[in-house]
Protein backbone atom coordinates (compact mmCIF):
# COMPACT_ATOMS: atom_id res chain seq x y z
CA UNK A 1 0.00 0.00 0.00
CA UNK A 2 1.13 3.53 -0.67
CA UNK A 3 1.30 5.96 2.21
CA UNK A 4 -1.84 7.92 1.34
CA UNK A 5 -3.39 8.53 4.75
CA UNK A 6 -0.38 9.12 7.00
CA UNK A 7 0.35 12.53 5.48
CA UNK A 8 -3.26 13.57 6.09
CA UNK A 9 -3.57 12.22 9.65
CA UNK A 10 -2.87 15.61 11.23
CA UNK A 11 -5.69 17.17 9.20
CA UNK A 12 -8.05 14.43 10.33
CA UNK A 13 -7.37 14.98 14.02
CA UNK A 14 -7.53 18.75 13.68
CA UNK A 15 -10.87 18.62 11.87
CA UNK A 16 -12.31 16.18 14.42
CA UNK A 17 -11.87 18.84 17.11
CA UNK A 18 -13.43 21.61 15.01
CA UNK A 19 -16.57 20.04 13.53
CA UNK A 20 -19.66 20.59 15.70
CA UNK A 21 -20.75 17.49 17.60
CA UNK A 22 -23.78 16.28 19.54
CA UNK A 23 -23.42 15.32 23.19
CA UNK A 24 -22.67 11.67 23.87
CA UNK A 25 -23.22 10.30 27.36
CA UNK A 26 -24.07 6.63 26.88
CA UNK A 27 -20.84 5.69 25.07
CA UNK A 28 -18.39 6.81 27.80
CA UNK A 29 -20.65 5.41 30.54
CA UNK A 30 -20.80 1.92 28.98
CA UNK A 31 -18.32 -0.93 28.86
CA UNK A 32 -16.49 -0.65 25.52
CA UNK A 33 -15.19 -3.90 24.06
CA UNK A 34 -12.84 -2.67 21.34
CA UNK A 35 -10.05 -4.38 19.43
CA UNK A 36 -8.56 -2.65 16.41
CA UNK A 37 -6.61 -5.75 15.39
CA UNK A 38 -9.59 -8.10 15.30
CA UNK A 39 -12.15 -7.66 12.53
CA UNK A 40 -15.75 -8.84 12.69
CA UNK A 41 -18.59 -9.48 10.30
CA UNK A 42 -22.21 -8.54 10.78
CA UNK A 43 -23.92 -11.39 12.64
CA UNK A 44 -20.83 -12.45 14.61
CA UNK A 45 -21.31 -13.00 18.34
CA UNK A 46 -19.41 -12.07 21.46
CA UNK A 47 -19.95 -14.41 24.42
CA UNK A 48 -19.94 -13.67 28.13
CA UNK A 49 -20.49 -15.89 31.16
CA UNK A 50 -22.79 -15.05 34.07
CA UNK A 51 -23.11 -16.78 37.41
CA UNK A 52 -26.45 -17.39 39.10
CA UNK A 53 -27.38 -16.60 42.69
CA UNK A 54 -25.77 -19.07 45.07
CA UNK A 55 -27.60 -21.24 47.61
CA UNK A 56 -26.24 -21.59 51.12
CA UNK A 57 -26.28 -24.79 53.20
CA UNK A 58 -25.93 -25.54 56.88
CA UNK A 59 -22.41 -26.39 58.01
CA UNK A 60 -22.38 -29.99 59.18
CA UNK A 61 -19.23 -31.40 60.75
CA UNK A 62 -17.92 -34.56 59.14
CA UNK A 63 -14.70 -36.48 58.58
CA UNK A 64 -15.63 -36.55 54.88
CA UNK A 65 -15.27 -33.48 52.67
CA UNK A 66 -18.70 -32.62 51.24
CA UNK A 67 -19.20 -32.81 47.48
CA UNK A 68 -20.91 -29.44 47.18
CA UNK A 69 -23.80 -28.75 44.85
CA UNK A 70 -23.11 -28.22 41.16
CA UNK A 71 -23.58 -24.67 39.96
CA UNK A 72 -24.75 -23.57 36.53
CA UNK A 73 -22.89 -20.82 34.70
CA UNK A 74 -25.00 -19.16 32.04
CA UNK A 75 -23.64 -18.02 28.70
CA UNK A 76 -25.06 -14.93 27.01
CA UNK A 77 -24.22 -13.55 23.60
CA UNK A 78 -23.89 -10.11 22.11
CA UNK A 79 -24.44 -9.92 18.36
CA UNK A 80 -22.66 -7.59 15.97
CA UNK A 81 -25.80 -6.17 14.42
CA UNK A 82 -24.44 -3.37 12.27
CA UNK A 83 -21.55 -2.81 9.88
CA UNK A 84 -21.83 0.75 8.63
CA UNK A 85 -19.77 3.17 6.61
CA UNK A 86 -19.79 6.71 5.27
CA UNK A 87 -18.32 6.88 1.77
CA UNK A 88 -16.77 10.04 0.31
CA UNK A 89 -16.02 9.96 -3.47
CA UNK A 90 -13.55 12.33 -5.12
CA UNK A 91 -12.56 12.89 -8.73
CA UNK A 92 -9.35 14.53 -9.80
CA UNK A 93 -11.31 17.59 -10.86
CA UNK A 94 -12.94 17.78 -7.42
CA UNK A 95 -9.54 17.91 -5.75
CA UNK A 96 -8.28 20.48 -8.26
CA UNK A 97 -11.21 22.78 -7.54
CA UNK A 98 -10.65 22.49 -3.78
CA UNK A 99 -6.91 23.10 -4.02
CA UNK A 100 -7.63 26.30 -5.95
CA UNK A 101 -9.65 27.45 -2.95
CA UNK A 102 -9.67 26.37 0.70
CA UNK A 103 -7.61 23.24 0.05
CA UNK A 104 -8.40 19.54 -0.31
CA UNK A 105 -6.84 18.52 3.01
CA UNK A 106 -9.03 20.94 4.96
CA UNK A 107 -12.28 19.83 3.35
CA UNK A 108 -11.28 16.16 3.40
CA UNK A 109 -10.54 16.33 7.14
CA UNK A 110 -13.92 17.97 7.82
CA UNK A 111 -15.73 15.30 5.81
CA UNK A 112 -14.05 12.48 7.73
CA UNK A 113 -14.92 14.21 11.00
CA UNK A 114 -18.54 14.50 9.84
CA UNK A 115 -18.50 10.79 8.99
CA UNK A 116 -17.33 9.95 12.52
CA UNK A 117 -20.05 12.25 13.83
CA UNK A 118 -22.73 10.37 11.90
CA UNK A 119 -21.54 6.93 13.01
CA UNK A 120 -21.04 8.02 16.62
CA UNK A 121 -24.59 9.34 16.77
CA UNK A 122 -25.92 6.03 15.44
CA UNK A 123 -24.00 4.11 18.11
CA UNK A 124 -25.15 6.48 20.86
CA UNK A 125 -28.75 6.01 19.68
CA UNK A 126 -28.45 2.21 19.78
CA UNK A 127 -27.09 2.25 23.33
CA UNK A 128 -29.82 4.65 24.46
CA UNK A 129 -32.56 2.38 23.08
CA UNK A 130 -30.97 -0.74 24.55
CA UNK A 131 -30.66 0.97 27.92
CA UNK A 132 -34.16 2.32 28.43
CA UNK A 133 -35.92 -0.75 27.01
CA UNK A 134 -34.02 -3.02 29.40
CA UNK A 135 -34.35 -0.98 32.58
CA UNK A 136 -35.50 -2.80 35.70
CA UNK A 137 -37.81 -0.15 37.04
CA UNK A 138 -38.55 3.54 36.65
CA UNK A 139 -38.98 6.60 38.80
CA UNK A 140 -40.46 10.01 38.11
CA UNK A 141 -43.44 11.47 36.30
CA UNK A 142 -43.88 10.84 32.58
CA UNK A 143 -43.94 14.10 30.69
CA UNK A 144 -42.27 16.11 33.48
CA UNK A 145 -38.58 17.01 33.19
CA UNK A 146 -36.75 15.94 36.36
CA UNK A 147 -34.80 18.23 38.71
CA UNK A 148 -37.35 21.02 38.47
CA UNK A 149 -36.94 22.00 42.12
CA UNK A 150 -34.33 19.67 43.63
CA UNK A 151 -32.03 16.78 42.77
CA UNK A 152 -33.91 14.29 44.94
CA UNK A 153 -34.53 12.12 41.85
CA UNK A 154 -30.83 11.15 41.95
CA UNK A 155 -31.36 9.49 45.33
CA UNK A 156 -34.53 7.77 44.14
CA UNK A 157 -33.00 6.08 41.07
CA UNK A 158 -29.89 5.24 43.09
CA UNK A 159 -32.10 3.45 45.59
CA UNK A 160 -33.62 1.32 42.82
CA UNK A 161 -30.16 0.28 41.65
CA UNK A 162 -28.84 -0.26 45.19
CA UNK A 163 -31.86 -2.41 46.10
CA UNK A 164 -31.16 -4.47 42.98
CA UNK A 165 -27.61 -5.19 44.20
CA UNK A 166 -25.66 -2.80 41.99
CA UNK A 167 -22.16 -1.88 43.29
CA UNK A 168 -22.45 1.64 44.68
CA UNK A 169 -18.90 2.44 45.75
CA UNK A 170 -16.80 1.89 42.61
CA UNK A 171 -17.58 5.13 40.77
CA UNK A 172 -18.88 3.28 37.70
CA UNK A 173 -22.55 4.35 37.80
CA UNK A 174 -23.97 7.26 35.81
CA UNK A 175 -27.17 9.07 35.00
CA UNK A 176 -27.44 10.01 31.33
CA UNK A 177 -30.03 12.70 30.68
CA UNK A 178 -31.16 15.11 27.99
CA UNK A 179 -30.16 18.75 28.05
CA UNK A 180 -33.56 19.81 29.49
CA UNK A 181 -32.84 17.85 32.65
CA UNK A 182 -29.26 19.12 32.60
CA UNK A 183 -30.48 22.70 32.40
CA UNK A 184 -32.75 22.15 35.40
CA UNK A 185 -29.79 20.85 37.38
CA UNK A 186 -27.66 23.83 36.43
CA UNK A 187 -30.38 26.18 37.68
CA UNK A 188 -30.61 24.64 41.15
CA UNK A 189 -29.33 27.24 43.58
CA UNK A 190 -27.73 24.74 45.95
CA UNK A 191 -25.51 23.37 43.17
CA UNK A 192 -24.37 26.82 42.07
CA UNK A 193 -23.22 27.83 45.52
CA UNK A 194 -19.57 26.86 45.90
CA UNK A 195 -19.86 26.66 49.69
CA UNK A 196 -22.70 24.11 49.40
CA UNK A 197 -21.66 22.11 46.35
CA UNK A 198 -17.96 22.02 47.26
CA UNK A 199 -16.86 23.48 43.90
CA UNK A 200 -17.51 26.46 41.64
CA UNK A 201 -17.38 24.31 38.48
CA UNK A 202 -21.16 24.37 38.04
CA UNK A 203 -21.38 28.13 38.56
CA UNK A 204 -18.35 29.15 36.48
CA UNK A 205 -18.17 26.48 33.78
CA UNK A 206 -21.56 24.75 33.78
CA UNK A 207 -19.88 21.41 34.49
CA UNK A 208 -22.26 18.83 35.91
CA UNK A 209 -20.85 17.47 39.16
CA UNK A 210 -21.19 13.88 40.36
CA UNK A 211 -24.06 13.55 42.81
CA UNK A 212 -24.49 10.86 45.46
CA UNK A 213 -22.08 8.51 43.72
CA UNK A 214 -23.56 8.86 40.24
CA UNK A 215 -21.77 10.58 37.37
CA UNK A 216 -23.98 13.05 35.52
CA UNK A 217 -23.82 13.02 31.72
CA UNK A 218 -25.88 14.56 28.94
CA UNK A 219 -26.74 12.98 25.61
CA UNK A 220 -28.41 14.01 22.39
CA UNK A 221 -29.40 10.35 22.02
CA UNK A 222 -31.97 10.31 24.84
CA UNK A 223 -35.11 8.68 23.47
CA UNK A 224 -38.75 9.72 23.59
CA UNK A 225 -40.84 6.60 24.17
CA UNK A 226 -44.35 6.43 22.73
CA UNK A 227 -46.37 4.22 25.05
CA UNK A 228 -48.54 1.34 23.89
CA UNK A 229 -52.31 1.62 23.78
CA UNK A 230 -53.03 -1.19 26.25
CA UNK A 231 -55.92 -0.66 28.66
CA UNK A 232 -57.99 -2.71 31.14
CA UNK A 233 -55.58 -5.67 31.28
CA UNK A 234 -55.52 -7.80 34.44
CA UNK A 235 -53.16 -10.50 35.67
CA UNK A 236 -54.22 -13.99 34.63
CA UNK A 237 -53.00 -15.87 37.68
CA UNK A 238 -50.92 -14.96 40.70
CA UNK A 239 -47.17 -14.38 40.28
CA UNK A 240 -44.62 -14.65 43.10
CA UNK A 241 -42.16 -11.92 44.00
CA UNK A 242 -39.29 -11.98 41.52
CA UNK A 243 -41.49 -13.22 38.68
CA UNK A 244 -40.79 -11.72 35.26
CA UNK A 245 -43.36 -13.33 32.97
CA UNK A 246 -46.82 -11.84 33.52
CA UNK A 247 -49.78 -13.43 31.77
CA UNK A 248 -52.59 -11.00 31.02
CA UNK A 249 -56.20 -11.35 30.02
CA UNK A 250 -59.07 -9.02 29.26
CA UNK A 251 -58.16 -5.58 28.03
CA UNK A 252 -57.21 -4.38 24.59
CA UNK A 253 -54.44 -2.60 22.75
CA UNK A 254 -50.66 -2.95 22.65
CA UNK A 255 -48.08 -3.21 25.42
CA UNK A 256 -44.65 -2.39 24.01
CA UNK A 257 -41.07 -2.97 25.06
CA UNK A 258 -40.08 0.08 27.08
CA UNK A 259 -43.58 0.72 28.41
CA UNK A 260 -43.74 1.52 32.11
CA UNK A 261 -46.49 -0.43 33.85
CA UNK A 262 -47.91 -0.54 37.36
CA UNK A 263 -50.06 -3.15 39.09
CA UNK A 264 -52.82 -2.63 41.64
CA UNK A 265 -51.44 -2.98 45.16
CA UNK A 266 -47.82 -2.32 44.11
CA UNK A 267 -46.27 1.16 43.93
CA UNK A 268 -43.30 0.09 41.80
CA UNK A 269 -43.05 1.22 38.20
CA UNK A 270 -41.86 -1.72 36.09
CA UNK A 271 -40.33 -1.53 32.62
CA UNK A 272 -41.57 -4.01 30.02
CA UNK A 273 -38.62 -5.85 28.50
CA UNK A 274 -40.57 -7.86 25.91
CA UNK A 275 -43.80 -6.63 24.36
CA UNK A 276 -47.18 -8.31 24.79
CA UNK A 277 -47.18 -11.56 22.81
CA UNK A 278 -49.41 -14.58 23.27
CA UNK A 279 -50.94 -12.97 26.33
CA UNK A 280 -47.58 -12.55 28.10
CA UNK A 281 -45.34 -9.61 28.84
CA UNK A 282 -41.82 -9.96 30.22
CA UNK A 283 -40.42 -7.62 32.85
CA UNK A 284 -36.72 -6.91 33.10
CA UNK A 285 -34.76 -8.34 36.03
CA UNK A 286 -35.03 -8.58 38.96
CA UNK A 287 -38.76 -8.80 38.26
CA UNK A 288 -41.65 -8.13 40.61
CA UNK A 289 -40.79 -6.52 43.92
CA UNK A 290 -44.02 -7.79 45.51
CA UNK A 291 -46.24 -10.78 44.86
CA UNK A 292 -48.88 -10.14 42.18
CA UNK A 293 -52.44 -11.24 42.92
CA UNK A 294 -54.69 -12.90 40.38
CA UNK A 295 -56.85 -10.37 38.51
CA UNK A 296 -54.71 -7.45 39.68
CA UNK A 297 -55.25 -4.55 37.28
CA UNK A 298 -52.34 -3.33 35.17
CA UNK A 299 -51.96 0.26 34.01
CA UNK A 300 -49.74 1.29 31.09
CA UNK A 301 -48.01 4.60 31.76
CA UNK A 302 -47.86 7.61 29.48
CA UNK A 303 -45.24 8.54 26.90
CA UNK A 304 -41.98 9.69 28.45
CA UNK A 305 -38.41 10.79 27.84
CA UNK A 306 -36.01 7.99 28.76
CA UNK A 307 -33.24 9.40 30.93
CA UNK A 308 -31.32 6.40 32.27
CA UNK A 309 -29.22 5.57 35.34
CA UNK A 310 -26.96 2.54 34.98
CA UNK A 311 -23.71 0.89 35.98
CA UNK A 312 -20.92 0.51 33.44
CA UNK A 313 -21.12 -3.29 33.69
CA UNK A 314 -24.80 -3.25 32.75
CA UNK A 315 -24.29 -2.32 29.09
CA UNK A 316 -21.56 -3.36 26.68
CA UNK A 317 -20.63 -1.91 23.31
CA UNK A 318 -18.60 -4.27 21.12
CA UNK A 319 -16.91 -2.35 18.31
CA UNK A 320 -14.47 -3.53 15.65
CA UNK A 321 -13.27 -2.68 12.14
CA UNK A 322 -15.48 -4.38 9.54
CA UNK A 323 -14.32 -7.63 7.95
CA UNK A 324 -12.17 -7.66 4.80
CA UNK A 325 -10.98 -10.69 2.77
CA UNK A 326 -7.91 -12.48 4.15
CA UNK A 327 -5.87 -11.43 1.12
CA UNK A 328 -7.02 -7.83 1.37
CA UNK A 329 -9.28 -5.88 -0.93
CA UNK A 330 -8.60 -3.10 -3.43
CA UNK A 331 -7.99 -0.43 -0.77
CA UNK A 332 -4.82 1.52 -1.50
CA UNK A 333 -4.34 2.49 2.14
CA UNK A 334 -6.06 2.06 5.51
CA UNK A 335 -5.60 3.38 9.02
CA UNK A 336 -7.40 3.45 12.37
CA UNK A 337 -8.24 6.84 13.84
CA UNK A 338 -9.67 7.62 17.26
CA UNK A 339 -12.48 10.12 17.53
CA UNK A 340 -11.41 12.57 20.28
CA UNK A 341 -15.05 13.41 21.02
CA UNK A 342 -16.39 9.93 21.80
CA UNK A 343 -13.17 7.94 22.18
CA UNK A 344 -14.33 5.41 19.56
CA UNK A 345 -11.95 4.09 16.92
CA UNK A 346 -12.93 4.09 13.24
CA UNK A 347 -11.25 2.66 10.17
CA UNK A 348 -10.50 4.98 7.25
CA UNK A 349 -9.77 3.31 3.89
CA UNK A 350 -8.90 4.81 0.53
CA UNK A 351 -9.95 3.07 -2.70
CA UNK A 352 -8.53 4.18 -6.05
CA UNK A 353 -10.41 3.78 -9.31
CA UNK A 354 -10.23 5.31 -12.77
CA UNK A 355 -9.50 9.00 -12.26
CA UNK A 356 -11.43 8.75 -9.02
CA UNK A 357 -10.84 8.01 -5.32
CA UNK A 358 -13.32 6.88 -2.71
CA UNK A 359 -12.65 7.46 1.01
CA UNK A 360 -14.56 5.27 3.45
CA UNK A 361 -15.02 5.65 7.21
CA UNK A 362 -16.39 2.42 8.65
CA UNK A 363 -17.10 0.53 11.86
CA UNK A 364 -19.01 -2.58 13.00
CA UNK A 365 -20.74 -2.77 16.35
CA UNK A 366 -23.28 -4.43 18.60
CA UNK A 367 -24.86 -3.42 21.92
CA UNK A 368 -26.16 -5.55 24.78
CA UNK A 369 -27.76 -4.81 28.15
CA UNK A 370 -26.27 -7.67 30.17
CA UNK A 371 -27.69 -6.74 33.57
CA UNK A 372 -31.09 -5.02 33.62
CA UNK A 373 -30.84 -5.06 37.43
CA UNK A 374 -28.22 -2.34 37.10
CA UNK A 375 -30.40 -0.07 34.91
CA UNK A 376 -33.20 2.27 35.97
CA UNK A 377 -35.18 4.81 33.97
CA UNK A 378 -35.62 8.37 35.18
CA UNK A 379 -38.82 9.48 33.54
CA UNK A 380 -38.98 12.84 31.85
C-alpha positions as CSV (number, residue, x, y, z in Angstrom):
1,X,0.0,0.0,0.0
2,X,1.1,3.5,-0.7
3,X,1.3,6.0,2.2
4,X,-1.8,7.9,1.3
5,X,-3.4,8.5,4.8
6,X,-0.4,9.1,7.0
7,X,0.3,12.5,5.5
8,X,-3.3,13.6,6.1
9,X,-3.6,12.2,9.7
10,X,-2.9,15.6,11.2
11,X,-5.7,17.2,9.2
12,X,-8.1,14.4,10.3
13,X,-7.4,15.0,14.0
14,X,-7.5,18.8,13.7
15,X,-10.9,18.6,11.9
16,X,-12.3,16.2,14.4
17,X,-11.9,18.8,17.1
18,X,-13.4,21.6,15.0
19,X,-16.6,20.0,13.5
20,X,-19.7,20.6,15.7
21,X,-20.8,17.5,17.6
22,X,-23.8,16.3,19.5
23,X,-23.4,15.3,23.2
24,X,-22.7,11.7,23.9
25,X,-23.2,10.3,27.4
26,X,-24.1,6.6,26.9
27,X,-20.8,5.7,25.1
28,X,-18.4,6.8,27.8
29,X,-20.6,5.4,30.5
30,X,-20.8,1.9,29.0
31,X,-18.3,-0.9,28.9
32,X,-16.5,-0.7,25.5
33,X,-15.2,-3.9,24.1
34,X,-12.8,-2.7,21.3
35,X,-10.0,-4.4,19.4
36,X,-8.6,-2.6,16.4
37,X,-6.6,-5.8,15.4
38,X,-9.6,-8.1,15.3
39,X,-12.1,-7.7,12.5
40,X,-15.8,-8.8,12.7
41,X,-18.6,-9.5,10.3
42,X,-22.2,-8.5,10.8
43,X,-23.9,-11.4,12.6
44,X,-20.8,-12.4,14.6
45,X,-21.3,-13.0,18.3
46,X,-19.4,-12.1,21.5
47,X,-20.0,-14.4,24.4
48,X,-19.9,-13.7,28.1
49,X,-20.5,-15.9,31.2
50,X,-22.8,-15.1,34.1
51,X,-23.1,-16.8,37.4
52,X,-26.4,-17.4,39.1
53,X,-27.4,-16.6,42.7
54,X,-25.8,-19.1,45.1
55,X,-27.6,-21.2,47.6
56,X,-26.2,-21.6,51.1
57,X,-26.3,-24.8,53.2
58,X,-25.9,-25.5,56.9
59,X,-22.4,-26.4,58.0
60,X,-22.4,-30.0,59.2
61,X,-19.2,-31.4,60.8
62,X,-17.9,-34.6,59.1
63,X,-14.7,-36.5,58.6
64,X,-15.6,-36.6,54.9
65,X,-15.3,-33.5,52.7
66,X,-18.7,-32.6,51.2
67,X,-19.2,-32.8,47.5
68,X,-20.9,-29.4,47.2
69,X,-23.8,-28.8,44.9
70,X,-23.1,-28.2,41.2
71,X,-23.6,-24.7,40.0
72,X,-24.7,-23.6,36.5
73,X,-22.9,-20.8,34.7
74,X,-25.0,-19.2,32.0
75,X,-23.6,-18.0,28.7
76,X,-25.1,-14.9,27.0
77,X,-24.2,-13.6,23.6
78,X,-23.9,-10.1,22.1
79,X,-24.4,-9.9,18.4
80,X,-22.7,-7.6,16.0
81,X,-25.8,-6.2,14.4
82,X,-24.4,-3.4,12.3
83,X,-21.5,-2.8,9.9
84,X,-21.8,0.8,8.6
85,X,-19.8,3.2,6.6
86,X,-19.8,6.7,5.3
87,X,-18.3,6.9,1.8
88,X,-16.8,10.0,0.3
89,X,-16.0,10.0,-3.5
90,X,-13.5,12.3,-5.1
91,X,-12.6,12.9,-8.7
92,X,-9.3,14.5,-9.8
93,X,-11.3,17.6,-10.9
94,X,-12.9,17.8,-7.4
95,X,-9.5,17.9,-5.8
96,X,-8.3,20.5,-8.3
97,X,-11.2,22.8,-7.5
98,X,-10.6,22.5,-3.8
99,X,-6.9,23.1,-4.0
100,X,-7.6,26.3,-6.0
101,X,-9.6,27.4,-2.9
102,X,-9.7,26.4,0.7
103,X,-7.6,23.2,0.0
104,X,-8.4,19.5,-0.3
105,X,-6.8,18.5,3.0
106,X,-9.0,20.9,5.0
107,X,-12.3,19.8,3.4
108,X,-11.3,16.2,3.4
109,X,-10.5,16.3,7.1
110,X,-13.9,18.0,7.8
111,X,-15.7,15.3,5.8
112,X,-14.0,12.5,7.7
113,X,-14.9,14.2,11.0
114,X,-18.5,14.5,9.8
115,X,-18.5,10.8,9.0
116,X,-17.3,10.0,12.5
117,X,-20.0,12.3,13.8
118,X,-22.7,10.4,11.9
119,X,-21.5,6.9,13.0
120,X,-21.0,8.0,16.6
121,X,-24.6,9.3,16.8
122,X,-25.9,6.0,15.4
123,X,-24.0,4.1,18.1
124,X,-25.1,6.5,20.9
125,X,-28.7,6.0,19.7
126,X,-28.4,2.2,19.8
127,X,-27.1,2.3,23.3
128,X,-29.8,4.7,24.5
129,X,-32.6,2.4,23.1
130,X,-31.0,-0.7,24.5
131,X,-30.7,1.0,27.9
132,X,-34.2,2.3,28.4
133,X,-35.9,-0.7,27.0
134,X,-34.0,-3.0,29.4
135,X,-34.4,-1.0,32.6
136,X,-35.5,-2.8,35.7
137,X,-37.8,-0.1,37.0
138,X,-38.6,3.5,36.6
139,X,-39.0,6.6,38.8
140,X,-40.5,10.0,38.1
141,X,-43.4,11.5,36.3
142,X,-43.9,10.8,32.6
143,X,-43.9,14.1,30.7
144,X,-42.3,16.1,33.5
145,X,-38.6,17.0,33.2
146,X,-36.8,15.9,36.4
147,X,-34.8,18.2,38.7
148,X,-37.4,21.0,38.5
149,X,-36.9,22.0,42.1
150,X,-34.3,19.7,43.6
151,X,-32.0,16.8,42.8
152,X,-33.9,14.3,44.9
153,X,-34.5,12.1,41.8
154,X,-30.8,11.1,42.0
155,X,-31.4,9.5,45.3
156,X,-34.5,7.8,44.1
157,X,-33.0,6.1,41.1
158,X,-29.9,5.2,43.1
159,X,-32.1,3.4,45.6
160,X,-33.6,1.3,42.8
161,X,-30.2,0.3,41.7
162,X,-28.8,-0.3,45.2
163,X,-31.9,-2.4,46.1
164,X,-31.2,-4.5,43.0
165,X,-27.6,-5.2,44.2
166,X,-25.7,-2.8,42.0
167,X,-22.2,-1.9,43.3
168,X,-22.5,1.6,44.7
169,X,-18.9,2.4,45.8
170,X,-16.8,1.9,42.6
171,X,-17.6,5.1,40.8
172,X,-18.9,3.3,37.7
173,X,-22.5,4.4,37.8
174,X,-24.0,7.3,35.8
175,X,-27.2,9.1,35.0
176,X,-27.4,10.0,31.3
177,X,-30.0,12.7,30.7
178,X,-31.2,15.1,28.0
179,X,-30.2,18.8,28.0
180,X,-33.6,19.8,29.5
181,X,-32.8,17.8,32.7
182,X,-29.3,19.1,32.6
183,X,-30.5,22.7,32.4
184,X,-32.8,22.2,35.4
185,X,-29.8,20.8,37.4
186,X,-27.7,23.8,36.4
187,X,-30.4,26.2,37.7
188,X,-30.6,24.6,41.1
189,X,-29.3,27.2,43.6
190,X,-27.7,24.7,46.0
191,X,-25.5,23.4,43.2
192,X,-24.4,26.8,42.1
193,X,-23.2,27.8,45.5
194,X,-19.6,26.9,45.9
195,X,-19.9,26.7,49.7
196,X,-22.7,24.1,49.4
197,X,-21.7,22.1,46.3
198,X,-18.0,22.0,47.3
199,X,-16.9,23.5,43.9
200,X,-17.5,26.5,41.6
201,X,-17.4,24.3,38.5
202,X,-21.2,24.4,38.0
203,X,-21.4,28.1,38.6
204,X,-18.4,29.1,36.5
205,X,-18.2,26.5,33.8
206,X,-21.6,24.8,33.8
207,X,-19.9,21.4,34.5
208,X,-22.3,18.8,35.9
209,X,-20.9,17.5,39.2
210,X,-21.2,13.9,40.4
211,X,-24.1,13.6,42.8
212,X,-24.5,10.9,45.5
213,X,-22.1,8.5,43.7
214,X,-23.6,8.9,40.2
215,X,-21.8,10.6,37.4
216,X,-24.0,13.0,35.5
217,X,-23.8,13.0,31.7
218,X,-25.9,14.6,28.9
219,X,-26.7,13.0,25.6
220,X,-28.4,14.0,22.4
221,X,-29.4,10.4,22.0
222,X,-32.0,10.3,24.8
223,X,-35.1,8.7,23.5
224,X,-38.8,9.7,23.6
225,X,-40.8,6.6,24.2
226,X,-44.4,6.4,22.7
227,X,-46.4,4.2,25.0
228,X,-48.5,1.3,23.9
229,X,-52.3,1.6,23.8
230,X,-53.0,-1.2,26.3
231,X,-55.9,-0.7,28.7
232,X,-58.0,-2.7,31.1
233,X,-55.6,-5.7,31.3
234,X,-55.5,-7.8,34.4
235,X,-53.2,-10.5,35.7
236,X,-54.2,-14.0,34.6
237,X,-53.0,-15.9,37.7
238,X,-50.9,-15.0,40.7
239,X,-47.2,-14.4,40.3
240,X,-44.6,-14.6,43.1
241,X,-42.2,-11.9,44.0
242,X,-39.3,-12.0,41.5
243,X,-41.5,-13.2,38.7
244,X,-40.8,-11.7,35.3
245,X,-43.4,-13.3,33.0
246,X,-46.8,-11.8,33.5
247,X,-49.8,-13.4,31.8
248,X,-52.6,-11.0,31.0
249,X,-56.2,-11.4,30.0
250,X,-59.1,-9.0,29.3
251,X,-58.2,-5.6,28.0
252,X,-57.2,-4.4,24.6
253,X,-54.4,-2.6,22.8
254,X,-50.7,-2.9,22.7
255,X,-48.1,-3.2,25.4
256,X,-44.6,-2.4,24.0
257,X,-41.1,-3.0,25.1
258,X,-40.1,0.1,27.1
259,X,-43.6,0.7,28.4
260,X,-43.7,1.5,32.1
261,X,-46.5,-0.4,33.8
262,X,-47.9,-0.5,37.4
263,X,-50.1,-3.1,39.1
264,X,-52.8,-2.6,41.6
265,X,-51.4,-3.0,45.2
266,X,-47.8,-2.3,44.1
267,X,-46.3,1.2,43.9
268,X,-43.3,0.1,41.8
269,X,-43.1,1.2,38.2
270,X,-41.9,-1.7,36.1
271,X,-40.3,-1.5,32.6
272,X,-41.6,-4.0,30.0
273,X,-38.6,-5.9,28.5
274,X,-40.6,-7.9,25.9
275,X,-43.8,-6.6,24.4
276,X,-47.2,-8.3,24.8
277,X,-47.2,-11.6,22.8
278,X,-49.4,-14.6,23.3
279,X,-50.9,-13.0,26.3
280,X,-47.6,-12.5,28.1
281,X,-45.3,-9.6,28.8
282,X,-41.8,-10.0,30.2
283,X,-40.4,-7.6,32.9
284,X,-36.7,-6.9,33.1
285,X,-34.8,-8.3,36.0
286,X,-35.0,-8.6,39.0
287,X,-38.8,-8.8,38.3
288,X,-41.6,-8.1,40.6
289,X,-40.8,-6.5,43.9
290,X,-44.0,-7.8,45.5
291,X,-46.2,-10.8,44.9
292,X,-48.9,-10.1,42.2
293,X,-52.4,-11.2,42.9
294,X,-54.7,-12.9,40.4
295,X,-56.8,-10.4,38.5
296,X,-54.7,-7.4,39.7
297,X,-55.3,-4.6,37.3
298,X,-52.3,-3.3,35.2
299,X,-52.0,0.3,34.0
300,X,-49.7,1.3,31.1
301,X,-48.0,4.6,31.8
302,X,-47.9,7.6,29.5
303,X,-45.2,8.5,26.9
304,X,-42.0,9.7,28.4
305,X,-38.4,10.8,27.8
306,X,-36.0,8.0,28.8
307,X,-33.2,9.4,30.9
308,X,-31.3,6.4,32.3
309,X,-29.2,5.6,35.3
310,X,-27.0,2.5,35.0
311,X,-23.7,0.9,36.0
312,X,-20.9,0.5,33.4
313,X,-21.1,-3.3,33.7
314,X,-24.8,-3.3,32.8
315,X,-24.3,-2.3,29.1
316,X,-21.6,-3.4,26.7
317,X,-20.6,-1.9,23.3
318,X,-18.6,-4.3,21.1
319,X,-16.9,-2.3,18.3
320,X,-14.5,-3.5,15.6
321,X,-13.3,-2.7,12.1
322,X,-15.5,-4.4,9.5
323,X,-14.3,-7.6,7.9
324,X,-12.2,-7.7,4.8
325,X,-11.0,-10.7,2.8
326,X,-7.9,-12.5,4.2
327,X,-5.9,-11.4,1.1
328,X,-7.0,-7.8,1.4
329,X,-9.3,-5.9,-0.9
330,X,-8.6,-3.1,-3.4
331,X,-8.0,-0.4,-0.8
332,X,-4.8,1.5,-1.5
333,X,-4.3,2.5,2.1
334,X,-6.1,2.1,5.5
335,X,-5.6,3.4,9.0
336,X,-7.4,3.4,12.4
337,X,-8.2,6.8,13.8
338,X,-9.7,7.6,17.3
339,X,-12.5,10.1,17.5
340,X,-11.4,12.6,20.3
341,X,-15.1,13.4,21.0
342,X,-16.4,9.9,21.8
343,X,-13.2,7.9,22.2
344,X,-14.3,5.4,19.6
345,X,-11.9,4.1,16.9
346,X,-12.9,4.1,13.2
347,X,-11.2,2.7,10.2
348,X,-10.5,5.0,7.3
349,X,-9.8,3.3,3.9
350,X,-8.9,4.8,0.5
351,X,-9.9,3.1,-2.7
352,X,-8.5,4.2,-6.0
353,X,-10.4,3.8,-9.3
354,X,-10.2,5.3,-12.8
355,X,-9.5,9.0,-12.3
356,X,-11.4,8.8,-9.0
357,X,-10.8,8.0,-5.3
358,X,-13.3,6.9,-2.7
359,X,-12.6,7.5,1.0
360,X,-14.6,5.3,3.4
361,X,-15.0,5.6,7.2
362,X,-16.4,2.4,8.7
363,X,-17.1,0.5,11.9
364,X,-19.0,-2.6,13.0
365,X,-20.7,-2.8,16.4
366,X,-23.3,-4.4,18.6
367,X,-24.9,-3.4,21.9
368,X,-26.2,-5.5,24.8
369,X,-27.8,-4.8,28.1
370,X,-26.3,-7.7,30.2
371,X,-27.7,-6.7,33.6
372,X,-31.1,-5.0,33.6
373,X,-30.8,-5.1,37.4
374,X,-28.2,-2.3,37.1
375,X,-30.4,-0.1,34.9
376,X,-33.2,2.3,36.0
377,X,-35.2,4.8,34.0
378,X,-35.6,8.4,35.2
379,X,-38.8,9.5,33.5
380,X,-39.0,12.8,31.9
